[in-house]
């Protein structure tokens, strides 16, 4: 989880860095939290202002919701980890499909990748068919010889 | 006002009965898989189960609800309608309109895509019992298209890749789909949507494929040729999803189909039960006699039910 990855498109503001991911993980485990609550469990060793800025950035990227609580904000993740993974996967595919001039070209790469996955199975099935053909031929040859 | 009330009551009954029966079918259809029947019979039963809620709701609405309202509802009473029956009536109208929209959209999309596939296509004399075209465009390897005038479309790569015998048997498979009117059945599914029916439709699709395999094959040589065609064409994956009113050759579980075809003799020996349409005639006659004998009380009971529904 140390590698940064893009969630919502190629926009630079939508890149998640390692610390942003760490904060997001903490928020998922807490459910919702203020900056002070996140720092209180002692697992994040950053300054208050760093955590506050990071959470504000996550809020601006649309990954967190927040409500005012006294002079601070209480942050809640907008997506569950599974939802975020699904959105990231969909966005990845969308980027792939939007990358070429001909929309069918990237799709054909995807199909090619899936086909490669299935190719082994098809090779095995092909062998079975050929073996069956040889069986039939040898059976016919034998019956011809007998008659 | 009387007519409007009658329509609202009928629509309310229709939508409630349709939803209840659909929910029942969505849960109970799996028991059909335990039947030791031929794939053709199984496909028929699955199709019947899928359309049963719509067919039964229409029949019962027109045979019982409408006459019971006409005959037993006093015209002189100016009864108001509750919010619930009105809402259910609107739901029924939305369901019917949604079904019509889905059918028209599917037909339109299919016509558009097929017209593109047919650009530059030429007719192919491959000995099939239907019009066959060879497509130059990026069409699927082998597919049956259309509902009213079904045609078989073969891509140029398919013609090159398959031997004469393999192509002939693969075309027979598509003709079997045409004779079973599978494209029309798929369109009917679009007309009666209900959550949880996707698995039933997928099971029907698989059974329809196996039934078409069975119909095309008459000996072991045919079976091996069909299996070979299936494996070869599985490597030609189309780049776009096929529209609704088409039945592609490479559909369903390829390994199951190939294994089944290669074991053709053994499958022949097993002789599973074939459920014919006329098996339904005696129970239908009994049911019809029962309805005739008890039509009066049934109408009264229906009227009571509809009265309870609209209150």
Interface residues (C-beta under 8 A of the other chain):
Chain A: X104 X107 X108 X111 X114 X115 X118 X119 X121 X122 X125 X126 X128 X129 X132 X133 X136
Chain B: X138 X220 X221 X224 X227 X228 X231 X234 X235 X237 X239 X240 X254 X255 X258 X259 X262
